[in-house]
Amino acid sequence: MKGINFTAVYVLWLREMKRFIRAKSRIVGMLAMPLMFLAFLGLGFSGISIPGMPGSVSYIRFLVPGIIGMGMLFTSMFAGISVLWDREFGFLKEIMVAPVNRVSIVLGRISGGATTAVLQGFMLLLISIVAGFAIPSAFSLLLAVVFMVLIATTFIGLGLVFASKMKDMQGFNLIMNFIIFPLFFLSGALFPLDNLPAFIKAISFADPLTYGIDGMRASLIGFSTFPMAFDFFALFAFSLVMVFLGTYFFEKSESV
Amino acid sequence: MSMQAIKVERLTKKFGNFTAVDGISFSVENGELFGLLGPNGAGKTTTINILSTLLKTTSGHAEVAGFNVSRSMDDVRKSIGIVFQDPALDNKLTGKENLEFHGMMYGMRTDEIRDRVNDVLALVELTDKANVVVEKYSGGMKRRLEIARGLMHRPKVLFLDEPTLGLDTQTRRHIWEYIRKLNKEAGVTIILTTHYMEEADYLCGRIAIIDHGKIVAIGTPKKLKDVLGGDVVCLETEGKPEKYMKYLKSLKWIKHTKIHDGEMCLTMEHGEKRIPELVCNAPKAGITIRSVSLRKPSLEDVFLHFTGKTIREQEAGQSEAQQMMRMRMRR
């Protein structure tokens, strides 16, 4: 493997940022849905007592990290799969004929996508804080951002795997229904995993988002299923594997 | 660097059972304006995609600017510029940003990028549109921007895949002039694909006619037309043509005869002087001549001569499998 071309990574990242800033509707869209989830689920179930949760944690507090994770899951997967948009609009060819190795191209895309996804997560968190979501300290905010970065890289990597296996956006609905939604429901974003039957709970342990959301809960509300360090290392391992797989499949896929 | 900009030997590309490019060989000298002429689905774009490292060869050997396309991919990529058949611009970026992106991807220095952006924008007369997002460009402007982008990093070889496809006549003329200027003044070696006869005729120094993945003829437009020998005389006749054809074939000065679409097409020198003779002898062979036309041979006649069909018929007669393949490859 040849060295990483940092200029190329940077310019691919820059392109992503320019596109992101210009697509105002995209920014609104990616904040609106999670906020609605948060508002309606949070308010609707506000008085509810859920087994497996300590009385000191209100449902809406429990929900905030889950919904941030959900929003980031959607955005990151989409960022990975958006290679297909570039293919559709021809721009992928411009990237692929450039004298830049494939690893740098993948890293550029991951860094661009991860930045937008983390920005989204961060904005959701800020809005929640403004709306009254109290966090223990500034340091816990930093820890949450670390988990956000890992969530973003993991699912962009996964998105790239799918993008490399698909020819066009036709299959995106399938991915939405059979990959993204199950990942969301299995992650414990909406309820503690302890309430699930044992075999489903076992499956949820294979869901990287489980550790991402649990890690954010540990840092932001001080309540989690696993120790924070365990969440970190599990998610870190997932992100490495996904980035590796994403790069591998992207390199193997034909570009025209 | 070797004298040859492109060297292709027995190049083959298969997609499953379908052979898109079937053992072609040709070479292009530095500074040439070379054309690949053929119907859609003949294998032109596949050839370009292989030469630009986007596709891998199935077998055979290809070199661009002295570098092997399968082994020295980065060197090939640095040496070439390419304008794809379908637009490959980022619509959300401005023209200038698209060019800057390109410059950075090709490892150009910042000041070099700034200068080059101005130069190439001026060349294609888009300076005043530099800061407009590409979304708002017309088809012709997009194509010009792509040509400008292909030149950003001063490539030794420029590939143009159907550079005027889908453009109106005026814009087409305009693009032709750019292409000529580039080749003549900047000395860039240009390889273009086209299925427009007049485009190949007007622009290219040499042409390879490609059909069903094979090169059927190669040479300067003049040489290719000379193969036919002189003028093309077409006769529209009524009656059984066999006896008349036999008579025509006995004439030494007729170089080729071909019945196509109900017309007899003959090639000969000084056609205008031979027509009376042809008309006078028709009744003896039991046929009536309804009309006569005389023209200088076009590349269309050359194509007809080598493949037995006109380029339009060839496109119309394509099997569904080929069409599907084309759709797939266009993606």
Contacts between the chains, C-beta under 8 A, distances in Angstrom:
chain1	res1	chain2	res2	distance
A	5	B	107	7.7
A	7	B	104	5.6
A	7	B	105	7.9
A	7	B	107	6.4
A	8	B	104	7.3
A	8	B	105	5.7
A	10	B	104	7.6
A	11	B	101	5.7
A	11	B	104	4.0
A	11	B	105	6.0
A	14	B	101	7.9
A	15	B	90	6.7
A	15	B	93	6.9
A	15	B	101	5.9
A	18	B	92	7.3
A	18	B	93	6.2
A	18	B	97	6.8
A	19	B	90	7.5
A	19	B	92	4.8
A	19	B	93	7.4
A	22	B	92	5.7
A	22	B	133	7.8
A	23	B	92	7.2
A	87	B	331	6.5
A	88	B	331	7.5
A	89	B	87	7.6
A	89	B	88	7.9
A	89	B	90	7.8
A	89	B	91	6.8
A	90	B	84	6.3
A	90	B	86	4.9
A	90	B	87	5.4
A	90	B	88	3.8
A	90	B	89	7.5
A	91	B	88	5.6
A	91	B	89	6.7
A	91	B	90	5.2
A	92	B	88	7.9
A	93	B	54	6.6
A	93	B	84	5.5
A	93	B	88	4.8
A	94	B	84	7.9
A	94	B	88	4.5
A	94	B	89	7.5
A	94	B	90	8.0
A	94	B	102	7.2
A	94	B	149	7.8
A	95	B	105	7.3
A	96	B	54	6.0
A	97	B	52	5.3
A	97	B	53	6.7
A	97	B	54	6.3
A	97	B	77	5.8
A	97	B	80	7.4
A	97	B	82	5.7
A	98	B	77	6.3
A	98	B	102	7.6
A	98	B	105	4.0
A	98	B	106	6.2
A	99	B	74	4.7
A	99	B	75	7.9
A	99	B	77	3.9
A	99	B	78	4.5
A	99	B	105	7.8
A	99	B	106	6.4
A	99	B	107	7.1
A	100	B	105	5.8
A	101	B	74	7.5
A	167	B	328	7.7
A	167	B	331	6.3
A	168	B	331	6.8
A	254	B	54	7.8
A	254	B	55	6.7
A	254	B	56	8.0
A	255	B	54	5.3
A	256	B	49	5.4
A	256	B	54	4.9
A	256	B	55	6.3
A	256	B	329	6.4
A	256	B	331	7.1
